[in-house]
Amino acid sequence: MEFPDNHIIEELYSSGVVTNIATSQEYKTLIGEYNDLFDTIEDNELKDKLEKLEEMKNKLYSETDKDVFKAGFSMAVKMLIEALSTNV
């Protein structure tokens, strides 16, 4: 689904609504385990490459999250409009 630049849904996503969501305890545990394992890597070149890969992966996930948010928000609004326009 394509959205024009500066679309209102894009602005809503960028406003921080999603970033203010608290992370679960499971996430905090997993990130702790990840960091503990990462800290055991002694090869600095390998560590640098893994950090760059992690940054790229996070950017990919961020773009996917944004697209999912926009699609879900659009669907919810369409459902609301349909519900409000139904004469039952």
C-alpha positions in Angstrom: 0.0 0.0 0.0 1.5 3.3 -1.1 1.0 6.6 0.9 1.9 10.0 -0.3 4.7 12.0 1.5 3.6 13.8 4.6 0.4 11.8 4.8 -1.6 12.4 8.0 -1.0 8.7 9.0 2.7 9.2 8.5 2.6 12.3 10.7 0.7 10.4 13.4 3.2 7.5 13.4 6.1 10.0 13.5 4.6 11.9 16.4 5.9 9.2 18.8 2.6 7.5 19.5 4.2 4.1 18.8 7.6 4.9 20.4 6.0 5.6 23.7 4.6 2.1 24.1 6.2 0.3 27.0 8.2 -2.8 26.2 7.2 -6.2 27.7 9.2 -7.9 30.4 10.0 -10.7 27.9 11.5 -8.1 25.5 13.6 -6.7 28.3 14.9 -10.2 29.2 15.7 -11.0 25.6 17.6 -7.7 25.0 19.5 -8.4 28.2 20.5 -11.9 27.0 21.4 -10.4 23.6 23.6 -7.8 25.1 25.3 -10.3 27.4 26.1 -12.6 24.4 27.3 -9.6 22.3 29.6 -8.5 25.1 31.4 -11.9 25.0 32.6 -11.3 21.4 36.3 -10.5 21.5 36.9 -9.9 17.8 36.5 -6.1 17.3 36.1 -6.4 13.5 33.4 -9.0 13.9 31.7 -6.9 16.6 31.7 -3.8 14.3 30.2 -5.8 11.4 27.5 -7.2 13.8 26.7 -3.7 15.0 26.3 -2.5 11.4 24.1 -5.4 10.6 22.0 -4.7 13.7 21.6 -1.1 12.7 20.5 -2.1 9.2 18.1 -4.7 10.6 16.6 -2.1 12.9 16.0 0.2 10.0 14.3 -2.5 8.0 12.1 -3.4 11.0 11.3 0.3 11.5 10.1 0.6 7.9 8.0 -2.5 8.2 6.5 -1.4 11.5 5.6 1.9 9.9 3.9 0.3 6.9 2.0 -2.1 9.2 0.9 0.8 11.4 -0.4 2.8 8.4 -2.2 -0.2 6.9 -3.8 -1.1 10.2 -4.8 2.5 11.0 -6.3 2.9 7.5 -8.3 -0.4 7.9 -9.6 0.7 11.3 -10.8 4.0 10.0 -12.5 2.3 7.0 -14.2 -0.1 9.4 -15.3 2.8 11.6 -16.7 4.7 8.6 -18.6 1.6 7.4 -20.0 0.9 10.9 -21.2 4.5 11.2 -22.8 4.5 7.8 -24.7 1.3 8.3 -28.3 1.8 9.1 -29.1 -1.1 11.4 
